[in-house]
Amino acid sequence: MSHITQNSNDYAVIIMGGGIVKDGSLPSHLQPRVEKVIESYNSASLVICSSSFSLNVPPKLTKDGYVISEASVIARELKKSCSNFEILCEQFSHDTVGSVFFCFDLFIKPRNIKKIIIITSDFHAKRVATISDYINSYMYKGFFEIIVEEVGFCQDFEYRIKHEERAVELFRKEYEFINNRSEFLIHLTKNHLNYNCSYSGRKNKNLEFY
Protein backbone atom coordinates (compact mmCIF):
# COMPACT_ATOMS: atom_id res chain seq x y z
CA MET A 1 0.00 0.00 0.00
CA SER A 2 1.37 3.40 -0.96
CA HIS A 3 1.30 6.34 1.41
CA ILE A 4 1.15 10.06 0.73
CA THR A 5 4.13 11.70 2.41
CA GLN A 6 4.54 15.29 3.50
CA ASN A 7 7.41 17.20 1.94
CA SER A 8 8.49 20.33 3.82
CA ASN A 9 8.16 22.31 0.60
CA ASP A 10 4.65 21.08 -0.19
CA TYR A 11 1.90 23.65 -0.14
CA ALA A 12 -1.50 24.07 -1.72
CA VAL A 13 -3.00 27.22 -3.18
CA ILE A 14 -6.72 27.92 -3.28
CA ILE A 15 -8.09 30.50 -5.70
CA MET A 16 -11.43 31.65 -4.37
CA GLY A 17 -14.18 32.05 -6.95
CA GLY A 18 -15.97 35.33 -7.39
CA GLY A 19 -18.44 35.00 -10.22
CA ILE A 20 -18.08 35.13 -13.99
CA VAL A 21 -19.41 37.63 -16.49
CA LYS A 22 -22.10 36.98 -19.06
CA ASP A 23 -19.74 35.83 -21.80
CA GLY A 24 -18.22 33.24 -19.47
CA SER A 25 -14.96 35.08 -18.77
CA LEU A 26 -13.49 36.16 -15.43
CA PRO A 27 -14.59 39.49 -13.89
CA SER A 28 -12.00 42.20 -13.25
CA HIS A 29 -11.72 41.46 -9.53
CA LEU A 30 -10.97 37.76 -10.14
CA GLN A 31 -8.29 38.08 -12.80
CA PRO A 32 -5.66 39.39 -10.32
CA ARG A 33 -6.15 36.26 -8.19
CA VAL A 34 -5.18 34.06 -11.13
CA GLU A 35 -2.27 36.32 -12.08
CA LYS A 36 -0.93 36.22 -8.52
CA VAL A 37 -0.76 32.43 -8.55
CA ILE A 38 1.01 32.39 -11.93
CA GLU A 39 3.52 35.04 -10.84
CA SER A 40 4.26 33.94 -7.28
CA TYR A 41 3.22 30.34 -6.64
CA ASN A 42 4.47 28.30 -9.57
CA SER A 43 6.15 25.90 -7.11
CA ALA A 44 2.87 24.89 -5.44
CA SER A 45 2.18 21.17 -5.12
CA LEU A 46 -1.46 21.76 -5.88
CA VAL A 47 -3.67 24.63 -7.04
CA ILE A 48 -7.41 24.37 -6.41
CA CYS A 49 -9.85 26.51 -8.36
CA SER A 50 -12.88 26.84 -6.12
CA SER A 51 -16.63 27.39 -6.67
CA SER A 52 -19.31 25.86 -8.84
CA PHE A 53 -21.54 28.93 -9.21
CA SER A 54 -23.22 31.43 -6.90
CA LEU A 55 -26.87 31.04 -5.96
CA ASN A 56 -27.17 34.80 -5.50
CA VAL A 57 -27.74 35.35 -9.21
CA PRO A 58 -28.84 33.11 -12.10
CA PRO A 59 -25.93 30.95 -13.32
CA LYS A 60 -24.16 31.76 -16.55
CA LEU A 61 -24.88 29.28 -19.34
CA THR A 62 -23.09 28.04 -22.44
CA LYS A 63 -24.68 28.48 -25.86
CA ASP A 64 -26.05 24.95 -25.44
CA GLY A 65 -27.70 25.85 -22.14
CA TYR A 66 -25.27 24.15 -19.77
CA VAL A 67 -24.22 25.80 -16.49
CA ILE A 68 -20.69 27.21 -16.60
CA SER A 69 -18.52 26.20 -13.65
CA GLU A 70 -16.60 29.11 -12.14
CA ALA A 71 -13.80 26.76 -11.13
CA SER A 72 -13.38 25.50 -14.68
CA VAL A 73 -13.08 29.05 -16.04
CA ILE A 74 -10.37 29.82 -13.49
CA ALA A 75 -8.57 26.58 -14.36
CA ARG A 76 -8.70 27.43 -18.05
CA GLU A 77 -6.98 30.77 -17.39
CA LEU A 78 -4.30 29.07 -15.30
CA LYS A 79 -3.56 26.51 -17.97
CA LYS A 80 -2.82 29.28 -20.46
CA SER A 81 0.34 30.00 -18.48
CA CYS A 82 1.68 26.45 -18.95
CA SER A 83 2.52 26.35 -15.25
CA ASN A 84 3.95 23.22 -13.64
CA PHE A 85 1.52 22.77 -10.75
CA GLU A 86 -1.33 20.30 -10.60
CA ILE A 87 -4.70 22.00 -11.08
CA LEU A 88 -7.93 20.66 -9.61
CA CYS A 89 -11.45 22.09 -9.59
CA GLU A 90 -13.62 22.23 -6.48
CA GLN A 91 -17.09 22.34 -8.03
CA PHE A 92 -19.37 21.70 -5.06
CA SER A 93 -19.53 25.07 -3.28
CA HIS A 94 -21.91 27.99 -3.75
CA ASP A 95 -20.40 30.32 -1.15
CA THR A 96 -17.32 31.03 0.94
CA VAL A 97 -17.97 28.62 3.79
CA GLY A 98 -18.55 25.75 1.40
CA SER A 99 -15.53 26.69 -0.69
CA VAL A 100 -13.15 26.65 2.27
CA PHE A 101 -14.53 23.47 3.78
CA PHE A 102 -14.63 21.41 0.59
CA CYS A 103 -11.12 22.49 -0.43
CA PHE A 104 -9.69 21.61 2.97
CA ASP A 105 -11.63 18.42 3.54
CA LEU A 106 -11.80 16.82 0.09
CA PHE A 107 -8.68 18.06 -1.67
CA ILE A 108 -5.93 19.06 0.77
CA LYS A 109 -6.26 17.03 3.98
CA PRO A 110 -6.29 13.63 2.18
CA ARG A 111 -2.92 14.56 0.62
CA ASN A 112 -1.48 15.49 4.02
CA ILE A 113 -0.45 18.94 2.80
CA LYS A 114 -0.23 21.20 5.83
CA LYS A 115 0.42 24.62 4.34
CA ILE A 116 -2.37 26.46 2.51
CA ILE A 117 -2.27 29.79 0.75
CA ILE A 118 -5.68 31.22 -0.09
CA ILE A 119 -5.86 33.91 -2.76
CA THR A 120 -8.78 36.32 -2.71
CA SER A 121 -9.59 40.01 -3.11
CA ASP A 122 -8.92 42.71 -0.52
CA PHE A 123 -12.57 43.11 0.47
CA HIS A 124 -13.06 39.34 0.88
CA ALA A 125 -9.94 38.53 2.92
CA LYS A 126 -11.38 38.97 6.42
CA ARG A 127 -14.31 36.63 5.78
CA VAL A 128 -12.04 33.99 4.26
CA ALA A 129 -9.64 34.24 7.21
CA THR A 130 -12.47 34.00 9.76
CA ILE A 131 -13.99 30.91 8.18
CA SER A 132 -10.61 29.28 7.53
CA ASP A 133 -9.45 29.78 11.12
CA TYR A 134 -12.72 28.37 12.47
CA ILE A 135 -12.64 25.25 10.28
CA ASN A 136 -8.94 24.66 10.94
CA SER A 137 -9.34 25.04 14.71
CA TYR A 138 -12.49 23.04 15.34
CA MET A 139 -12.30 20.35 12.67
CA TYR A 140 -8.58 19.78 12.20
CA LYS A 141 -7.17 20.93 15.56
CA GLY A 142 -4.84 23.41 13.90
CA PHE A 143 -3.43 20.89 11.40
CA PHE A 144 -3.02 23.53 8.69
CA GLU A 145 -0.82 26.57 8.45
CA ILE A 146 -3.01 29.06 6.59
CA ILE A 147 -2.07 32.28 4.84
CA VAL A 148 -4.79 34.45 3.30
CA GLU A 149 -3.34 36.71 0.65
CA GLU A 150 -5.39 39.60 -0.68
CA VAL A 151 -4.87 40.95 -4.17
CA GLY A 152 -6.42 43.62 -6.34
CA PHE A 153 -8.36 46.72 -5.47
CA CYS A 154 -12.14 47.02 -5.58
CA GLN A 155 -13.66 50.33 -6.68
CA ASP A 156 -16.76 49.84 -4.53
CA PHE A 157 -14.60 48.76 -1.59
CA GLU A 158 -16.61 50.48 1.16
CA TYR A 159 -19.87 48.91 0.02
CA ARG A 160 -18.23 45.50 -0.25
CA ILE A 161 -16.67 45.79 3.20
CA LYS A 162 -20.02 46.48 4.82
CA HIS A 163 -21.45 43.39 3.15
CA GLU A 164 -18.45 41.33 4.26
CA GLU A 165 -18.68 42.53 7.87
CA ARG A 166 -22.32 41.49 7.95
CA ALA A 167 -21.43 38.08 6.53
CA VAL A 168 -18.69 37.56 9.14
CA GLU A 169 -21.11 38.49 11.91
CA LEU A 170 -23.69 36.01 10.63
CA PHE A 171 -21.13 33.25 10.32
CA ARG A 172 -19.83 33.71 13.86
CA LYS A 173 -23.32 33.80 15.30
CA GLU A 174 -24.48 30.68 13.49
CA TYR A 175 -21.40 28.52 14.04
CA GLU A 176 -20.27 29.57 17.52
CA PHE A 177 -21.70 26.41 19.14
CA ILE A 178 -20.63 24.00 16.39
CA ASN A 179 -17.21 22.63 17.25
CA ASN A 180 -16.53 19.43 15.34
CA ARG A 181 -16.73 18.09 11.81
CA SER A 182 -19.84 15.95 12.30
CA GLU A 183 -21.89 18.80 13.74
CA PHE A 184 -20.67 21.10 11.00
CA LEU A 185 -21.65 18.72 8.21
CA ILE A 186 -25.07 18.07 9.72
CA HIS A 187 -25.70 21.80 10.03
CA LEU A 188 -24.41 22.58 6.53
CA THR A 189 -26.58 19.97 4.83
CA LYS A 190 -29.65 20.43 7.00
CA ASN A 191 -29.81 24.13 7.84
CA HIS A 192 -27.60 26.09 5.46
CA LEU A 193 -29.83 27.51 2.75
CA ASN A 194 -27.20 27.07 0.03
CA TYR A 195 -26.92 23.33 0.67
CA ASN A 196 -30.20 22.04 2.09
CA CYS A 197 -33.48 21.29 0.32
CA SER A 198 -34.81 24.87 0.57
CA TYR A 199 -33.21 26.06 -2.65
CA SER A 200 -35.59 25.54 -5.57
CA GLY A 201 -34.00 27.55 -8.36
CA ARG A 202 -34.53 31.05 -7.02
CA LYS A 203 -33.37 32.60 -3.77
CA ASN A 204 -35.43 34.81 -1.50
CA LYS A 205 -33.89 38.28 -1.74
CA ASN A 206 -34.60 38.88 1.94
CA LEU A 207 -32.44 35.96 3.12
CA GLU A 208 -28.84 36.38 4.20
CA PHE A 209 -26.12 34.10 2.81
CA TYR A 210 -22.40 33.74 3.21
C-alpha positions as a Markdown table, in Angstrom:
| # | Residue | x | y | z |
|---|---|---|---|---|
| 1 | Met | 0.0 | 0.0 | 0.0 |
| 2 | Ser | 1.4 | 3.4 | -1.0 |
| 3 | His | 1.3 | 6.3 | 1.4 |
| 4 | Ile | 1.2 | 10.1 | 0.7 |
| 5 | Thr | 4.1 | 11.7 | 2.4 |
| 6 | Gln | 4.5 | 15.3 | 3.5 |
| 7 | Asn | 7.4 | 17.2 | 1.9 |
| 8 | Ser | 8.5 | 20.3 | 3.8 |
| 9 | Asn | 8.2 | 22.3 | 0.6 |
| 10 | Asp | 4.7 | 21.1 | -0.2 |
| 11 | Tyr | 1.9 | 23.6 | -0.1 |
| 12 | Ala | -1.5 | 24.1 | -1.7 |
| 13 | Val | -3.0 | 27.2 | -3.2 |
| 14 | Ile | -6.7 | 27.9 | -3.3 |
| 15 | Ile | -8.1 | 30.5 | -5.7 |
| 16 | Met | -11.4 | 31.6 | -4.4 |
| 17 | Gly | -14.2 | 32.0 | -7.0 |
| 18 | Gly | -16.0 | 35.3 | -7.4 |
| 19 | Gly | -18.4 | 35.0 | -10.2 |
| 20 | Ile | -18.1 | 35.1 | -14.0 |
| 21 | Val | -19.4 | 37.6 | -16.5 |
| 22 | Lys | -22.1 | 37.0 | -19.1 |
| 23 | Asp | -19.7 | 35.8 | -21.8 |
| 24 | Gly | -18.2 | 33.2 | -19.5 |
| 25 | Ser | -15.0 | 35.1 | -18.8 |
| 26 | Leu | -13.5 | 36.2 | -15.4 |
| 27 | Pro | -14.6 | 39.5 | -13.9 |
| 28 | Ser | -12.0 | 42.2 | -13.3 |
| 29 | His | -11.7 | 41.5 | -9.5 |
| 30 | Leu | -11.0 | 37.8 | -10.1 |
| 31 | Gln | -8.3 | 38.1 | -12.8 |
| 32 | Pro | -5.7 | 39.4 | -10.3 |
| 33 | Arg | -6.1 | 36.3 | -8.2 |
| 34 | Val | -5.2 | 34.1 | -11.1 |
| 35 | Glu | -2.3 | 36.3 | -12.1 |
| 36 | Lys | -0.9 | 36.2 | -8.5 |
| 37 | Val | -0.8 | 32.4 | -8.6 |
| 38 | Ile | 1.0 | 32.4 | -11.9 |
| 39 | Glu | 3.5 | 35.0 | -10.8 |
| 40 | Ser | 4.3 | 33.9 | -7.3 |
| 41 | Tyr | 3.2 | 30.3 | -6.6 |
| 42 | Asn | 4.5 | 28.3 | -9.6 |
| 43 | Ser | 6.1 | 25.9 | -7.1 |
| 44 | Ala | 2.9 | 24.9 | -5.4 |
| 45 | Ser | 2.2 | 21.2 | -5.1 |
| 46 | Leu | -1.5 | 21.8 | -5.9 |
| 47 | Val | -3.7 | 24.6 | -7.0 |
| 48 | Ile | -7.4 | 24.4 | -6.4 |
| 49 | Cys | -9.9 | 26.5 | -8.4 |
| 50 | Ser | -12.9 | 26.8 | -6.1 |
| 51 | Ser | -16.6 | 27.4 | -6.7 |
| 52 | Ser | -19.3 | 25.9 | -8.8 |
| 53 | Phe | -21.5 | 28.9 | -9.2 |
| 54 | Ser | -23.2 | 31.4 | -6.9 |
| 55 | Leu | -26.9 | 31.0 | -6.0 |
| 56 | Asn | -27.2 | 34.8 | -5.5 |
| 57 | Val | -27.7 | 35.3 | -9.2 |
| 58 | Pro | -28.8 | 33.1 | -12.1 |
| 59 | Pro | -25.9 | 30.9 | -13.3 |
| 60 | Lys | -24.2 | 31.8 | -16.6 |
| 61 | Leu | -24.9 | 29.3 | -19.3 |
| 62 | Thr | -23.1 | 28.0 | -22.4 |
| 63 | Lys | -24.7 | 28.5 | -25.9 |
| 64 | Asp | -26.1 | 24.9 | -25.4 |
| 65 | Gly | -27.7 | 25.9 | -22.1 |
| 66 | Tyr | -25.3 | 24.1 | -19.8 |
| 67 | Val | -24.2 | 25.8 | -16.5 |
| 68 | Ile | -20.7 | 27.2 | -16.6 |
| 69 | Ser | -18.5 | 26.2 | -13.6 |
| 70 | Glu | -16.6 | 29.1 | -12.1 |
| 71 | Ala | -13.8 | 26.8 | -11.1 |
| 72 | Ser | -13.4 | 25.5 | -14.7 |
| 73 | Val | -13.1 | 29.0 | -16.0 |
| 74 | Ile | -10.4 | 29.8 | -13.5 |
| 75 | Ala | -8.6 | 26.6 | -14.4 |
| 76 | Arg | -8.7 | 27.4 | -18.1 |
| 77 | Glu | -7.0 | 30.8 | -17.4 |
| 78 | Leu | -4.3 | 29.1 | -15.3 |
| 79 | Lys | -3.6 | 26.5 | -18.0 |
| 80 | Lys | -2.8 | 29.3 | -20.5 |
| 81 | Ser | 0.3 | 30.0 | -18.5 |
| 82 | Cys | 1.7 | 26.5 | -19.0 |
| 83 | Ser | 2.5 | 26.3 | -15.3 |
| 84 | Asn | 3.9 | 23.2 | -13.6 |
| 85 | Phe | 1.5 | 22.8 | -10.8 |
| 86 | Glu | -1.3 | 20.3 | -10.6 |
| 87 | Ile | -4.7 | 22.0 | -11.1 |
| 88 | Leu | -7.9 | 20.7 | -9.6 |
| 89 | Cys | -11.4 | 22.1 | -9.6 |
| 90 | Glu | -13.6 | 22.2 | -6.5 |
| 91 | Gln | -17.1 | 22.3 | -8.0 |
| 92 | Phe | -19.4 | 21.7 | -5.1 |
| 93 | Ser | -19.5 | 25.1 | -3.3 |
| 94 | His | -21.9 | 28.0 | -3.8 |
| 95 | Asp | -20.4 | 30.3 | -1.1 |
| 96 | Thr | -17.3 | 31.0 | 0.9 |
| 97 | Val | -18.0 | 28.6 | 3.8 |
| 98 | Gly | -18.5 | 25.7 | 1.4 |
| 99 | Ser | -15.5 | 26.7 | -0.7 |
| 100 | Val | -13.2 | 26.7 | 2.3 |
| 101 | Phe | -14.5 | 23.5 | 3.8 |
| 102 | Phe | -14.6 | 21.4 | 0.6 |
| 103 | Cys | -11.1 | 22.5 | -0.4 |
| 104 | Phe | -9.7 | 21.6 | 3.0 |
| 105 | Asp | -11.6 | 18.4 | 3.5 |
| 106 | Leu | -11.8 | 16.8 | 0.1 |
| 107 | Phe | -8.7 | 18.1 | -1.7 |
| 108 | Ile | -5.9 | 19.1 | 0.8 |
| 109 | Lys | -6.3 | 17.0 | 4.0 |
| 110 | Pro | -6.3 | 13.6 | 2.2 |
| 111 | Arg | -2.9 | 14.6 | 0.6 |
| 112 | Asn | -1.5 | 15.5 | 4.0 |
| 113 | Ile | -0.5 | 18.9 | 2.8 |
| 114 | Lys | -0.2 | 21.2 | 5.8 |
| 115 | Lys | 0.4 | 24.6 | 4.3 |
| 116 | Ile | -2.4 | 26.5 | 2.5 |
| 117 | Ile | -2.3 | 29.8 | 0.7 |
| 118 | Ile | -5.7 | 31.2 | -0.1 |
| 119 | Ile | -5.9 | 33.9 | -2.8 |
| 120 | Thr | -8.8 | 36.3 | -2.7 |
| 121 | Ser | -9.6 | 40.0 | -3.1 |
| 122 | Asp | -8.9 | 42.7 | -0.5 |
| 123 | Phe | -12.6 | 43.1 | 0.5 |
| 124 | His | -13.1 | 39.3 | 0.9 |
| 125 | Ala | -9.9 | 38.5 | 2.9 |
| 126 | Lys | -11.4 | 39.0 | 6.4 |
| 127 | Arg | -14.3 | 36.6 | 5.8 |
| 128 | Val | -12.0 | 34.0 | 4.3 |
| 129 | Ala | -9.6 | 34.2 | 7.2 |
| 130 | Thr | -12.5 | 34.0 | 9.8 |
| 131 | Ile | -14.0 | 30.9 | 8.2 |
| 132 | Ser | -10.6 | 29.3 | 7.5 |
| 133 | Asp | -9.5 | 29.8 | 11.1 |
| 134 | Tyr | -12.7 | 28.4 | 12.5 |
| 135 | Ile | -12.6 | 25.3 | 10.3 |
| 136 | Asn | -8.9 | 24.7 | 10.9 |
| 137 | Ser | -9.3 | 25.0 | 14.7 |
| 138 | Tyr | -12.5 | 23.0 | 15.3 |
| 139 | Met | -12.3 | 20.3 | 12.7 |
| 140 | Tyr | -8.6 | 19.8 | 12.2 |
| 141 | Lys | -7.2 | 20.9 | 15.6 |
| 142 | Gly | -4.8 | 23.4 | 13.9 |
| 143 | Phe | -3.4 | 20.9 | 11.4 |
| 144 | Phe | -3.0 | 23.5 | 8.7 |
| 145 | Glu | -0.8 | 26.6 | 8.4 |
| 146 | Ile | -3.0 | 29.1 | 6.6 |
| 147 | Ile | -2.1 | 32.3 | 4.8 |
| 148 | Val | -4.8 | 34.4 | 3.3 |
| 149 | Glu | -3.3 | 36.7 | 0.6 |
| 150 | Glu | -5.4 | 39.6 | -0.7 |
| 151 | Val | -4.9 | 40.9 | -4.2 |
| 152 | Gly | -6.4 | 43.6 | -6.3 |
| 153 | Phe | -8.4 | 46.7 | -5.5 |
| 154 | Cys | -12.1 | 47.0 | -5.6 |
| 155 | Gln | -13.7 | 50.3 | -6.7 |
| 156 | Asp | -16.8 | 49.8 | -4.5 |
| 157 | Phe | -14.6 | 48.8 | -1.6 |
| 158 | Glu | -16.6 | 50.5 | 1.2 |
| 159 | Tyr | -19.9 | 48.9 | 0.0 |
| 160 | Arg | -18.2 | 45.5 | -0.3 |
| 161 | Ile | -16.7 | 45.8 | 3.2 |
| 162 | Lys | -20.0 | 46.5 | 4.8 |
| 163 | His | -21.5 | 43.4 | 3.2 |
| 164 | Glu | -18.5 | 41.3 | 4.3 |
| 165 | Glu | -18.7 | 42.5 | 7.9 |
| 166 | Arg | -22.3 | 41.5 | 8.0 |
| 167 | Ala | -21.4 | 38.1 | 6.5 |
| 168 | Val | -18.7 | 37.6 | 9.1 |
| 169 | Glu | -21.1 | 38.5 | 11.9 |
| 170 | Leu | -23.7 | 36.0 | 10.6 |
| 171 | Phe | -21.1 | 33.3 | 10.3 |
| 172 | Arg | -19.8 | 33.7 | 13.9 |
| 173 | Lys | -23.3 | 33.8 | 15.3 |
| 174 | Glu | -24.5 | 30.7 | 13.5 |
| 175 | Tyr | -21.4 | 28.5 | 14.0 |
| 176 | Glu | -20.3 | 29.6 | 17.5 |
| 177 | Phe | -21.7 | 26.4 | 19.1 |
| 178 | Ile | -20.6 | 24.0 | 16.4 |
| 179 | Asn | -17.2 | 22.6 | 17.3 |
| 180 | Asn | -16.5 | 19.4 | 15.3 |
| 181 | Arg | -16.7 | 18.1 | 11.8 |
| 182 | Ser | -19.8 | 15.9 | 12.3 |
| 183 | Glu | -21.9 | 18.8 | 13.7 |
| 184 | Phe | -20.7 | 21.1 | 11.0 |
| 185 | Leu | -21.7 | 18.7 | 8.2 |
| 186 | Ile | -25.1 | 18.1 | 9.7 |
| 187 | His | -25.7 | 21.8 | 10.0 |
| 188 | Leu | -24.4 | 22.6 | 6.5 |
| 189 | Thr | -26.6 | 20.0 | 4.8 |
| 190 | Lys | -29.6 | 20.4 | 7.0 |
| 191 | Asn | -29.8 | 24.1 | 7.8 |
| 192 | His | -27.6 | 26.1 | 5.5 |
| 193 | Leu | -29.8 | 27.5 | 2.7 |
| 194 | Asn | -27.2 | 27.1 | 0.0 |
| 195 | Tyr | -26.9 | 23.3 | 0.7 |
| 196 | Asn | -30.2 | 22.0 | 2.1 |
| 197 | Cys | -33.5 | 21.3 | 0.3 |
| 198 | Ser | -34.8 | 24.9 | 0.6 |
| 199 | Tyr | -33.2 | 26.1 | -2.7 |
| 200 | Ser | -35.6 | 25.5 | -5.6 |
| 201 | Gly | -34.0 | 27.6 | -8.4 |
| 202 | Arg | -34.5 | 31.0 | -7.0 |
| 203 | Lys | -33.4 | 32.6 | -3.8 |
| 204 | Asn | -35.4 | 34.8 | -1.5 |
| 205 | Lys | -33.9 | 38.3 | -1.7 |
| 206 | Asn | -34.6 | 38.9 | 1.9 |
| 207 | Leu | -32.4 | 36.0 | 3.1 |
| 208 | Glu | -28.8 | 36.4 | 4.2 |
| 209 | Phe | -26.1 | 34.1 | 2.8 |
| 210 | Tyr | -22.4 | 33.7 | 3.2 |
